[in-house]
Amino acid sequence: MSADAPRSRRQRGDNSPRPAGRTASTDEPALKRLLSYGRPHRNQAVRASVYSVANKIFDLAPPFLIGVAVNVVSGDSASWMEPLGGHTPRQQVIVLAVLTVVIWVLESVFEYLYQTAWRNLAQQVQHEIRIDTYDHLQHLDHGYFQKHPTGDLIATLNDDVNQLERFLDVGANQLIQVATVVVFVGTTFMVMAPEVAWWAFLPIPIILFGSMRYQRLLQERYRSVRDLSGLIGSQLANNLLGIATIQSFTAEDAERNRVAELSRRYANANSRAISLSSAFSPLIRMAILVGFVATLVYGGFRTVDGAMSPGTFSVMLYMTQRLLWPLTSLGETLDQYERAMASTVRILGILDTAPSIADGSEHLELKRGEGSVRFDSVSFAYEPGREALFDVSFDIPAGRTVAIVGPTGSGKSTLIKLLLRFRDPDSGRITLDSHPIDDLILADLRRACGLVAQDVFLFHGTAAENIAYGQPEASREAIMAAAETAEADEFIRTLPQGYDTIVGERGERLSGGQRQRVALARAFLKDPPILLLDEATSAVDNETEAAIQRSLARVSTGRTTLVIAHRLSTVRHAHRIHVLDGGRITESGTHDELVALGGVYAALWAVQTGEAFSELMRDLNPG
């Protein structure tokens, strides 16, 4: 593994599609998939494992030296120390002291090495899984985010990924060291005193069976804990975003009770898991007691009878505890493991979700004045029984401005979602310069479009950073020029730090009209061949609308422009206007043609210009 920063799955060139509907809980076990995910770090994991094994071996060595020391002072000289200078009992004691120092130093060195190795590995895997999961989320269609609360996704990206890091940081080392103890001590026992060894190993099958049983019982409980954690995160995120609404409706107590109920359910689910996991260690201690007492009695009898030396007996007795006692940590390790696997299932659930919008392969680069758009018999439903568009067909010639108007809920904004391929139509097709957009590389399609949406989203950063969001390399002069075009420069200069003023999360420090003009400047700086305006003046006053209209008149000249609008004054100068009503185009023409037609558009125009109101007043007051 390179020392370079880990790269995401897409950066590593792995763009293979994921099967739709596949989940971690129905296919391969979560642990197996997690291990395969960390395959690029195999060398680092092997090194960390070697350090863990070495540390535990040196940790187990002192009891053997204690046994030798007992024999030496009892008059049983250890001949194997003579090559090391231990010819007399005193010299052998000195050799044992030196060996003890060396062993303790090496144990400390390997403890440092395994801790840094496992922790760095945990950080790298945590980083890669979080980035890969987030990157995969960015490429899912908008329908996925409508079905999955934002707070739940945030909990997965943060809490669940951190849970994996905690297991890799501590749990993996504990499992390796427990296995090392069993193998090393078991082998030593069989060599030193096989007739006593099996007494020490008597509790191990019970412990292993109990561990597997507990694993199955804990699995479902921790999955419930992680799901409830996601619900709490979703509710908190939703409430914080809607804090103004909560306060304006004095709903603080109701929302507090809602969060308290979720928190209580989470605490209860955790308590059920804790009550089960906490019983593990006491039960293991009882099994250890059986092995320790059996070794004490049987080994003691053997020593009294002269069949075993006092030093060997002391080693056996001490090492029995060293063999069995680490198994009590299986409770904590098992707890970490089950939490990590529950989190892994949730993470893999996202990674296994296949994007419903497949990227095309055809490259397309447009210049200003290019980019004719055609909707050809397009129909779309968000879900069965919720149809939005029916057999919609219209053209936007390159460099021309076309407007879509109509009542609320008629499907106007859906057209833009389909053009940007946030969704795909159920039937019909959309073309860009005669190229079906589903054949185009998504990045090329969206790079060619500049969107100003009704619900303006600004990031927590400066005004300049938000304007340059689509062109981060833009110069300050270009940013200011775009702001001037959007007639935003004047109000930005009055901000406390001008263009360097932090606008706040979602632009909360700006008014609705100011946010709208910053969003327009952002789109203008991008300078796209196709400009998409979705209710771009819906949140502004008449004066601001007039300023925006002047801006749009300048930037839309010679640019393919699609305008979605409620305010008909915004679109009266469009080259062509289509009236969308009930998901169907019912009228088409210029402003004057549609007014003369006397249909839906004429009625909307009369309402917005006040003519309908004047007629109503005349009817109510005929005198």
C-alpha positions as CSV (number, residue, x, y, z in Angstrom):
1,M,0.0,0.0,0.0
2,S,1.3,3.4,-1.0
3,A,1.9,6.0,1.6
4,D,-0.2,8.4,-0.4
5,A,-3.6,9.5,0.8
6,P,-6.2,6.8,0.1
7,R,-8.3,7.4,-3.0
8,S,-12.0,6.8,-3.5
9,R,-13.4,3.9,-5.4
10,R,-14.1,6.1,-8.5
11,Q,-10.7,7.7,-8.3
12,R,-9.2,4.2,-8.3
13,G,-11.0,3.5,-11.6
14,D,-13.5,1.0,-10.2
15,N,-16.7,2.1,-11.9
16,S,-18.3,-1.3,-12.3
17,P,-22.1,-1.2,-11.8
18,R,-23.6,-2.5,-8.6
19,P,-26.5,-4.9,-8.9
20,A,-29.8,-3.2,-8.1
21,G,-31.5,-4.4,-4.9
22,R,-28.4,-6.2,-3.6
23,T,-27.9,-5.8,0.2
24,A,-25.2,-6.9,2.6
25,S,-27.6,-8.8,4.7
26,T,-28.8,-11.1,1.9
27,D,-25.5,-11.8,0.1
28,E,-22.0,-12.3,1.5
29,P,-21.5,-12.0,5.3
30,A,-20.7,-8.4,6.3
31,L,-17.3,-9.4,7.8
32,K,-16.2,-11.1,4.6
33,R,-17.2,-8.2,2.5
34,L,-15.5,-5.8,4.9
35,L,-12.3,-7.8,4.8
36,S,-12.4,-7.9,1.0
37,Y,-12.9,-4.1,1.0
38,G,-9.7,-3.7,2.9
39,R,-7.7,-6.0,0.5
40,P,-5.5,-3.1,-0.7
41,H,-4.2,-2.7,2.9
42,R,-3.3,-6.4,3.2
43,N,0.4,-5.8,3.7
44,Q,-0.2,-3.2,6.4
45,A,-2.7,-5.6,8.1
46,V,-0.1,-8.4,8.0
47,R,2.5,-6.1,9.6
48,A,0.1,-5.1,12.3
49,S,-0.8,-8.7,13.0
50,V,2.8,-9.7,13.3
51,Y,3.4,-6.9,15.8
52,S,0.4,-8.0,17.8
53,V,1.6,-11.6,17.9
54,A,5.1,-10.6,18.8
55,N,3.9,-8.3,21.6
56,K,1.8,-11.1,23.1
57,I,4.6,-13.7,22.9
58,F,6.9,-11.4,24.8
59,D,4.1,-10.6,27.2
60,L,3.8,-14.4,27.9
61,A,7.5,-14.9,28.4
62,P,8.0,-13.6,31.9
63,P,6.0,-16.4,33.6
64,F,8.3,-19.0,32.1
65,L,11.3,-17.0,33.5
66,I,9.6,-17.0,36.8
67,G,9.3,-20.8,36.7
68,V,13.0,-21.1,35.8
69,A,13.9,-18.8,38.7
70,V,11.9,-20.9,41.1
71,N,13.8,-24.0,40.0
72,V,17.1,-22.2,40.1
73,V,16.7,-21.0,43.7
74,S,15.4,-24.4,44.6
75,G,18.7,-25.9,43.5
76,D,17.6,-27.2,40.1
77,S,20.2,-25.6,37.8
78,A,19.2,-24.6,34.2
79,S,21.9,-25.9,31.9
80,W,20.5,-24.0,28.9
81,M,21.8,-20.8,30.4
82,E,25.4,-21.9,30.6
83,P,26.2,-20.6,27.0
84,L,24.8,-17.2,28.2
85,G,27.3,-17.1,31.1
86,G,25.0,-18.7,33.7
87,H,27.3,-21.4,35.2
88,T,26.3,-20.9,38.8
89,P,22.9,-20.2,40.4
90,R,23.9,-16.6,41.1
91,Q,25.0,-16.1,37.5
92,Q,21.8,-17.7,36.3
93,V,19.7,-15.3,38.3
94,I,21.6,-12.4,36.7
95,V,21.0,-13.9,33.2
96,L,17.3,-14.2,34.0
97,A,17.2,-10.6,35.1
98,V,18.9,-9.5,31.9
99,L,16.5,-11.6,29.8
100,T,13.6,-10.1,31.7
101,V,14.7,-6.5,30.8
102,V,15.2,-7.4,27.2
103,I,11.8,-9.1,27.0
104,W,10.0,-6.2,28.6
105,V,11.6,-3.7,26.3
106,L,10.7,-5.8,23.3
107,E,7.1,-6.1,24.5
108,S,6.9,-2.4,24.9
109,V,8.4,-1.8,21.4
110,F,5.9,-4.2,19.8
111,E,3.0,-2.7,21.7
112,Y,3.9,0.7,20.3
113,L,4.2,-0.8,16.8
114,Y,1.0,-2.7,16.8
115,Q,-1.0,0.3,18.3
116,T,0.3,2.7,15.6
117,A,-0.2,0.1,12.8
118,W,-3.7,-0.8,13.7
119,R,-4.8,2.8,14.4
120,N,-3.4,4.0,11.2
121,L,-5.0,1.2,9.3
122,A,-8.3,1.9,11.0
123,Q,-8.0,5.6,10.0
124,Q,-7.2,4.7,6.4
125,V,-10.1,2.2,6.0
126,Q,-12.5,4.6,7.8
127,H,-11.5,7.4,5.4
128,E,-11.8,5.3,2.3
129,I,-15.2,3.8,3.3
130,R,-16.6,7.2,4.2
131,I,-15.4,8.8,1.0
132,D,-16.5,5.9,-1.2
133,T,-19.9,5.8,0.5
134,Y,-20.3,9.6,0.1
135,D,-19.1,9.5,-3.5
136,H,-21.6,6.8,-4.3
137,L,-24.4,8.8,-2.7
138,Q,-23.6,11.7,-4.9
139,H,-24.3,9.6,-8.0
140,L,-27.7,8.2,-6.9
141,D,-30.8,9.6,-8.4
142,H,-33.0,12.1,-6.5
143,G,-35.7,9.5,-5.9
144,Y,-33.3,7.8,-3.5
145,F,-33.0,10.9,-1.3
146,Q,-36.7,11.4,-1.2
147,K,-37.1,7.9,0.3
148,H,-34.1,8.1,2.8
149,P,-34.0,10.9,5.4
150,T,-31.0,13.1,5.3
151,G,-30.3,12.6,9.0
152,D,-30.2,8.8,8.6
153,L,-27.7,9.1,5.7
154,I,-25.5,11.4,7.8
155,A,-25.6,9.0,10.7
156,T,-24.4,6.2,8.4
157,L,-21.6,8.4,7.0
158,N,-20.5,9.5,10.4
159,D,-21.5,7.2,13.3
160,D,-21.5,3.9,11.4
161,V,-18.2,4.6,9.8
162,N,-16.7,5.6,13.1
163,Q,-18.0,2.4,14.6
164,L,-16.0,0.4,12.1
165,E,-12.9,2.5,13.0
166,R,-13.3,1.7,16.7
167,F,-13.5,-2.1,15.9
168,L,-10.4,-2.0,13.7
169,D,-8.6,0.2,16.2
170,V,-9.0,-2.2,19.1
171,G,-11.1,-5.3,18.4
172,A,-8.9,-6.8,15.6
173,N,-5.8,-6.7,17.8
174,Q,-7.7,-8.3,20.7
175,L,-8.9,-11.2,18.6
176,I,-5.3,-11.8,17.2
177,Q,-3.8,-11.7,20.7
178,V,-6.4,-14.0,22.2
179,A,-5.7,-16.5,19.4
180,T,-1.9,-16.1,20.0
181,V,-2.4,-16.9,23.7
182,V,-4.4,-20.0,23.0
183,V,-1.9,-21.4,20.5
184,F,1.3,-20.4,22.3
185,V,0.2,-21.4,25.8
186,G,-1.5,-24.6,24.5
187,T,1.6,-25.7,22.7
188,T,3.8,-25.0,25.7
189,F,1.5,-26.9,28.0
190,M,1.5,-29.9,25.8
191,V,5.3,-29.9,25.8
192,M,5.8,-29.3,29.5
193,A,3.0,-31.3,31.1
194,P,0.4,-32.9,28.6
195,E,-1.3,-34.7,31.5
196,V,-2.2,-31.4,33.1
197,A,-2.8,-29.3,29.9
198,W,-6.2,-30.7,29.1
199,W,-7.6,-29.5,32.5
200,A,-6.6,-26.0,31.6
201,F,-8.3,-26.3,28.2
202,L,-11.5,-27.8,29.6
203,P,-13.4,-24.5,29.6
204,I,-12.4,-23.3,26.1
205,P,-15.1,-25.3,24.2
206,I,-17.7,-23.8,26.6
207,I,-16.4,-20.3,26.1
208,L,-16.3,-20.6,22.3
209,F,-19.8,-22.1,22.1
210,G,-21.1,-19.3,24.4
211,S,-19.4,-16.7,22.3
212,M,-21.1,-17.9,19.1
213,R,-24.4,-18.1,20.8
214,Y,-24.1,-14.6,22.1
215,Q,-23.1,-13.4,18.7
216,R,-26.3,-14.5,17.2
217,L,-28.4,-13.1,20.0
218,L,-26.6,-9.7,19.9
219,Q,-26.7,-9.3,16.1
220,E,-30.3,-8.3,15.8
221,R,-30.3,-6.2,18.9
222,Y,-27.4,-4.0,17.6
223,R,-29.0,-3.7,14.2
224,S,-32.0,-2.2,16.0
225,V,-29.7,0.2,17.9
226,R,-28.1,1.4,14.6
227,D,-31.5,1.9,12.9
228,L,-32.8,3.9,15.8
229,S,-29.6,6.0,15.8
230,G,-30.3,6.8,12.2
231,L,-33.9,7.8,13.0
232,I,-32.6,10.2,15.8
233,G,-30.1,11.7,13.4
234,S,-32.8,12.2,10.8
235,Q,-35.2,13.9,13.3
236,L,-32.5,16.2,14.7
237,A,-31.4,17.3,11.2
238,N,-35.0,17.9,10.1
239,N,-35.8,19.9,13.3
240,L,-32.6,22.0,13.1
241,L,-33.4,22.9,9.4
242,G,-36.9,23.8,10.4
243,I,-36.1,25.6,13.6
244,A,-37.8,28.9,12.4
245,T,-41.1,27.0,11.7
246,I,-40.9,25.2,15.1
247,Q,-40.4,28.5,16.9
248,S,-43.1,30.4,14.9
249,F,-45.7,27.7,15.7
250,T,-44.4,27.4,19.3
251,A,-44.0,23.7,18.7
252,E,-40.8,23.4,20.9
253,D,-42.5,21.1,23.5
254,A,-44.0,18.9,20.9
255,E,-40.7,18.5,19.0
256,R,-38.8,18.0,22.3
257,N,-41.3,15.1,23.1
258,R,-40.8,13.6,19.7
259,V,-37.0,13.6,20.1
260,A,-37.3,12.4,23.7
261,E,-39.5,9.4,22.5
262,L,-36.9,8.4,19.8
263,S,-34.1,8.9,22.4
264,R,-36.0,6.7,24.9
265,R,-36.5,4.0,22.2
266,Y,-32.8,4.2,21.4
267,A,-31.8,3.9,25.1
268,N,-34.2,1.0,25.6
269,A,-32.7,-0.8,22.5
270,N,-29.2,-0.2,23.8
271,S,-30.2,-1.4,27.3
272,R,-31.5,-4.7,25.8
273,A,-28.2,-5.2,24.0
274,I,-26.1,-4.1,27.1
275,S,-28.0,-6.5,29.4
276,L,-27.1,-9.4,27.2
277,S,-23.5,-8.4,26.4
278,S,-22.8,-7.6,30.1
279,A,-23.7,-11.1,31.2
280,F,-21.0,-12.5,28.9
281,S,-17.9,-11.8,31.1
282,P,-19.3,-13.1,34.4
283,L,-20.3,-16.4,32.7
284,I,-16.9,-16.7,31.2
285,R,-15.3,-16.1,34.6
286,M,-17.2,-19.1,36.0
287,A,-15.8,-21.3,33.2
288,I,-12.3,-19.9,33.9
289,L,-12.7,-20.8,37.5
290,V,-13.3,-24.5,36.6
291,G,-10.1,-24.6,34.6
292,F,-8.0,-22.8,37.1
293,V,-9.2,-24.9,40.1
294,A,-8.8,-28.1,38.1
295,T,-5.2,-27.2,37.2
296,L,-4.5,-26.1,40.8
297,V,-5.7,-29.4,42.3
298,Y,-4.4,-31.9,39.7
299,G,-1.1,-30.0,39.1
300,G,-0.6,-29.6,42.9
301,F,-1.1,-33.3,43.5
302,R,1.4,-34.1,40.7
303,T,4.0,-31.7,42.3
304,V,3.5,-33.1,45.8
305,D,4.0,-36.6,44.4
306,G,7.3,-35.4,42.8
307,A,6.1,-36.0,39.2
308,M,6.3,-32.2,38.4
309,S,8.9,-29.6,39.5
310,P,7.8,-26.6,41.6
311,G,8.9,-24.3,38.8
312,T,6.8,-26.2,36.2
313,F,3.8,-26.2,38.5
314,S,4.1,-22.4,39.1
315,V,4.3,-21.8,35.4
316,M,1.3,-24.1,34.7
317,L,-0.7,-22.4,37.4
318,Y,0.2,-18.9,36.3
319,M,-0.2,-19.6,32.6
320,T,-3.6,-21.2,33.1
321,Q,-4.8,-17.8,34.2
322,R,-3.0,-16.1,31.4
323,L,-4.6,-18.6,29.0
324,L,-8.1,-18.2,30.1
325,W,-8.4,-14.7,31.5
326,P,-8.0,-12.9,28.1
327,L,-11.0,-14.9,26.9
328,T,-13.1,-12.6,29.2
329,S,-12.2,-9.8,26.8
330,L,-14.2,-11.6,24.2
331,G,-17.3,-10.1,25.7
332,E,-16.1,-6.5,24.9
333,T,-14.6,-7.6,21.6
334,L,-17.8,-9.4,20.6
335,D,-19.7,-6.3,21.6
336,Q,-17.5,-4.1,19.3
337,Y,-17.7,-6.7,16.6
338,E,-21.5,-6.8,16.6
339,R,-21.8,-3.0,16.6
340,A,-19.3,-2.8,13.7
341,M,-21.2,-5.5,11.7
342,A,-24.5,-3.7,12.2
343,S,-22.9,-0.5,10.9
344,T,-21.3,-2.4,8.0
345,V,-24.7,-3.7,6.9
346,R,-26.0,-0.1,6.8
347,I,-22.9,1.2,4.9
348,L,-23.0,-1.7,2.4
349,G,-26.7,-1.1,2.0
350,I,-25.8,2.3,0.4
351,L,-22.9,1.0,-1.6
352,D,-25.1,-1.8,-3.0
353,T,-27.7,0.6,-4.2
354,A,-27.3,0.8,-8.0
355,P,-27.8,4.3,-9.5
356,S,-31.0,4.3,-11.6
357,I,-29.5,7.0,-13.8
358,A,-26.9,5.2,-16.0
359,D,-24.1,7.4,-17.3
360,G,-23.8,7.6,-21.1
361,S,-20.6,7.3,-23.1
362,E,-21.0,10.0,-25.7
363,H,-18.9,13.2,-25.3
364,L,-20.5,16.5,-26.2
365,E,-19.0,20.0,-25.9
366,L,-21.2,23.0,-26.6
367,K,-20.5,26.6,-27.1
368,R,-22.7,29.6,-26.5
369,G,-25.3,29.8,-29.3
370,E,-25.4,26.0,-29.6
371,G,-27.6,23.4,-27.9
372,S,-31.1,23.0,-29.3
373,V,-33.3,21.0,-26.9
374,R,-36.2,18.8,-27.9
375,F,-38.8,17.0,-25.7
376,D,-40.4,14.3,-27.8
377,S,-43.6,12.7,-26.5
378,V,-42.2,12.6,-22.9
379,S,-44.3,11.1,-20.1
380,F,-43.2,10.7,-16.5
381,A,-44.7,9.6,-13.2
382,Y,-42.9,9.9,-9.8
383,E,-44.7,6.7,-8.8
384,P,-47.7,4.8,-9.9
385,G,-50.8,7.0,-9.6
386,R,-48.7,10.1,-9.4
387,E,-48.2,11.0,-13.0
388,A,-46.6,14.4,-13.7
389,L,-46.3,14.6,-17.5
390,F,-48.3,13.2,-20.4
391,D,-46.9,13.0,-23.9
392,V,-45.2,16.4,-23.7
393,S,-43.4,17.6,-26.9
394,F,-41.8,21.0,-27.6
395,D,-38.5,22.4,-29.0
396,I,-36.1,25.1,-27.8
397,P,-34.1,26.2,-30.8
398,A,-30.4,27.0,-30.1
399,G,-30.0,30.5,-28.8
400,R,-33.7,31.1,-28.2
401,T,-35.7,31.6,-25.1
402,V,-38.7,29.3,-24.4
403,A,-41.0,29.7,-21.3
404,I,-43.2,27.1,-19.6
405,V,-46.0,28.5,-17.5
406,G,-49.0,27.0,-15.7
407,P,-50.7,26.4,-12.4
408,T,-48.9,25.0,-9.4
409,G,-48.4,21.2,-9.7
410,S,-48.7,21.1,-13.4
411,G,-45.3,19.5,-13.9
412,K,-43.2,22.5,-14.9
413,S,-40.2,21.9,-12.6
414,T,-40.3,18.2,-13.6
415,L,-39.2,19.2,-17.1
416,I,-35.9,20.6,-15.7
417,K,-35.3,17.5,-13.6
418,L,-35.7,15.4,-16.7
419,L,-33.4,17.6,-18.8
420,L,-30.7,17.4,-16.2
421,R,-31.3,13.7,-15.8
422,F,-32.1,13.9,-12.1
423,R,-34.8,11.5,-13.3
424,D,-35.4,9.6,-16.6
425,P,-38.7,9.8,-18.5
426,D,-41.0,6.7,-18.5
427,S,-41.5,7.1,-22.2
428,G,-40.4,9.4,-25.0
429,R,-37.0,11.0,-25.2
430,I,-35.1,14.2,-24.8
431,T,-32.4,15.3,-27.2
432,L,-29.7,17.9,-27.1
433,D,-28.4,18.9,-30.5
434,S,-30.1,15.8,-31.8
435,H,-28.2,13.6,-29.3
436,P,-30.4,11.6,-26.9
437,I,-29.3,12.9,-23.5
438,D,-29.2,9.4,-22.0
439,D,-26.3,8.7,-24.5
440,L,-24.3,11.6,-23.2
441,I,-21.8,11.6,-20.4
442,L,-23.7,13.0,-17.4
443,A,-20.9,15.5,-16.6
444,D,-20.9,16.9,-20.1
445,L,-24.7,17.3,-20.0
446,R,-24.8,19.0,-16.7
447,R,-21.7,21.1,-17.5
448,A,-23.6,22.5,-20.5
449,C,-26.5,23.7,-18.3
450,G,-26.7,26.5,-15.7
451,L,-29.5,26.1,-13.2
452,V,-31.1,28.8,-11.0
453,A,-33.7,27.0,-8.9
454,Q,-36.6,28.4,-7.0
455,D,-35.2,27.0,-3.7
456,V,-31.8,28.6,-3.8
457,F,-29.1,26.7,-1.9
458,L,-26.0,28.6,-0.8
459,F,-23.1,26.9,1.0
460,H,-21.6,28.1,4.3
461,G,-18.8,30.2,2.9
462,T,-18.2,33.7,1.5
463,A,-20.3,35.4,-1.1
464,A,-17.4,35.1,-3.5
465,E,-17.0,31.4,-2.9
466,N,-20.7,30.8,-3.6
467,I,-20.6,32.8,-6.8
468,A,-17.5,30.9,-8.0
469,Y,-18.9,27.5,-6.9
470,G,-19.1,26.2,-10.5
471,Q,-15.8,27.9,-11.5
472,P,-13.6,27.7,-8.4
473,E,-10.6,28.9,-10.4
474,A,-12.3,32.1,-11.4
475,S,-10.5,35.4,-10.7
476,R,-11.9,38.0,-8.4
477,E,-12.5,40.2,-11.4
478,A,-14.6,37.6,-13.1
479,I,-16.6,37.0,-9.9
480,M,-17.4,40.7,-9.6
481,A,-18.3,40.9,-13.2
482,A,-20.8,38.1,-12.8
483,A,-22.2,39.8,-9.7
484,E,-22.6,43.0,-11.6
485,T,-24.5,41.2,-14.4
486,A,-26.8,39.7,-11.8
487,E,-27.1,43.2,-10.2
488,A,-25.8,41.7,-7.0
489,D,-22.5,43.7,-6.8
490,E,-24.1,46.7,-5.1
491,F,-25.6,44.9,-2.1
492,I,-22.6,42.6,-1.8
493,R,-20.3,45.6,-1.3
494,T,-22.5,46.8,1.5
495,L,-22.0,43.5,3.5
496,P,-19.6,43.7,6.5
497,Q,-16.7,42.1,4.6
498,G,-18.0,42.6,1.1
499,Y,-17.3,39.7,-1.1
500,D,-15.5,37.9,1.8
501,T,-18.6,38.0,4.0
502,I,-19.7,34.6,5.3
503,V,-23.3,34.1,4.1
504,G,-24.2,31.4,6.6
505,E,-25.6,27.9,6.3
506,R,-28.0,27.9,3.3
507,G,-27.3,31.6,2.9
508,E,-29.4,32.5,6.0
509,R,-27.6,35.8,6.5
510,L,-29.0,37.1,3.2
511,S,-32.5,38.0,2.2
512,G,-34.4,35.8,-0.3
513,G,-33.8,38.3,-3.1
514,Q,-30.1,38.6,-2.3
515,R,-29.8,34.8,-2.3
516,Q,-31.5,34.7,-5.6
517,R,-29.1,37.2,-7.2
518,V,-26.1,35.4,-5.8
519,A,-27.5,32.2,-7.4
520,L,-27.9,34.1,-10.7
521,A,-24.3,35.4,-10.5
522,R,-23.2,31.8,-9.9
523,A,-25.0,30.6,-13.1
524,F,-23.7,33.6,-15.1
525,L,-20.1,33.0,-14.1
526,K,-20.4,29.4,-15.3
527,D,-21.4,30.9,-18.7
528,P,-23.3,27.7,-19.8
529,P,-24.7,27.3,-23.3
530,I,-28.0,26.4,-21.8
531,L,-29.6,28.4,-19.0
532,L,-32.4,26.9,-16.9
533,L,-34.4,29.3,-14.7
534,D,-36.9,27.5,-12.4
535,E,-39.0,30.2,-10.8
536,A,-35.9,32.4,-10.5
537,T,-37.9,35.5,-9.5
538,S,-40.5,33.8,-7.2
539,A,-38.9,35.0,-4.0
540,V,-38.2,38.7,-4.9
541,D,-40.0,41.9,-4.8
542,N,-41.0,43.9,-7.8
543,E,-37.9,46.1,-7.7
544,T,-35.6,43.1,-7.4
545,E,-37.6,41.4,-10.2
546,A,-37.0,44.3,-12.5
547,A,-33.3,44.2,-11.8
548,I,-33.2,40.4,-12.4
549,Q,-35.2,40.9,-15.6
550,R,-32.5,43.4,-16.9
551,S,-29.8,40.8,-16.0
552,L,-31.7,38.0,-17.8
553,A,-32.3,40.1,-20.9
554,R,-28.5,40.6,-21.2
555,V,-27.3,37.0,-20.5
556,S,-30.0,35.1,-22.4
557,T,-29.3,36.9,-25.7
558,G,-28.0,34.2,-28.1
559,R,-28.2,31.5,-25.3
560,T,-30.5,28.6,-25.2
561,T,-32.8,29.4,-22.3
562,L,-35.7,27.5,-20.6
563,V,-37.7,29.6,-18.2
564,I,-40.2,28.1,-15.7
565,A,-42.3,30.9,-14.2
566,H,-45.4,31.8,-12.3
567,R,-45.0,35.5,-12.9
568,L,-46.0,36.0,-16.5
569,S,-44.2,39.3,-16.6
570,T,-41.0,37.3,-16.4
571,V,-41.7,35.5,-19.7
572,R,-43.8,37.9,-21.8
573,H,-40.8,38.6,-24.1
574,A,-39.8,34.9,-24.6
575,H,-39.7,33.7,-28.2
576,R,-42.3,31.1,-27.4
577,I,-44.4,30.2,-24.4
578,H,-46.0,26.9,-23.6
579,V,-48.8,26.5,-21.1
580,L,-48.6,23.3,-19.1
581,D,-51.8,22.3,-17.4
582,G,-52.3,18.9,-15.7
583,G,-49.1,17.5,-17.2
584,R,-50.0,18.4,-20.7
585,I,-49.2,21.3,-23.0
586,T,-52.5,22.9,-23.7
587,E,-51.5,26.2,-25.4
588,S,-48.4,27.5,-27.2
589,G,-47.5,30.8,-28.8
590,T,-46.1,34.2,-28.1
591,H,-47.4,36.4,-25.3
592,D,-49.6,38.4,-27.6
593,E,-50.9,35.3,-29.3
594,L,-51.8,33.6,-26.0
595,V,-53.5,36.7,-24.6
596,A,-55.6,37.0,-27.8
597,L,-56.5,33.3,-27.6
598,G,-58.4,33.9,-24.4
599,G,-57.5,30.6,-22.8
600,V,-55.6,29.5,-19.6
601,Y,-52.7,31.9,-20.3
602,A,-55.1,34.9,-20.8
603,A,-56.9,34.1,-17.6
604,L,-53.6,33.9,-15.7
605,W,-52.5,37.2,-17.3
606,A,-55.7,38.9,-16.2
607,V,-55.3,37.7,-12.6
608,Q,-51.7,38.9,-12.4
609,T,-52.2,42.2,-14.0
610,G,-55.3,43.0,-11.9
611,E,-57.8,42.9,-14.6
612,A,-59.7,40.0,-13.1
613,F,-59.7,41.7,-9.7
614,S,-61.1,44.9,-11.3
615,E,-63.9,43.0,-13.0
616,L,-64.8,41.2,-9.8
617,M,-65.0,44.6,-8.0
618,R,-67.2,46.0,-10.7
619,D,-69.5,43.0,-10.3
620,L,-69.7,43.4,-6.6
621,N,-70.3,47.2,-6.9
622,P,-72.3,47.7,-10.0
623,G,-73.2,51.2,-9.1
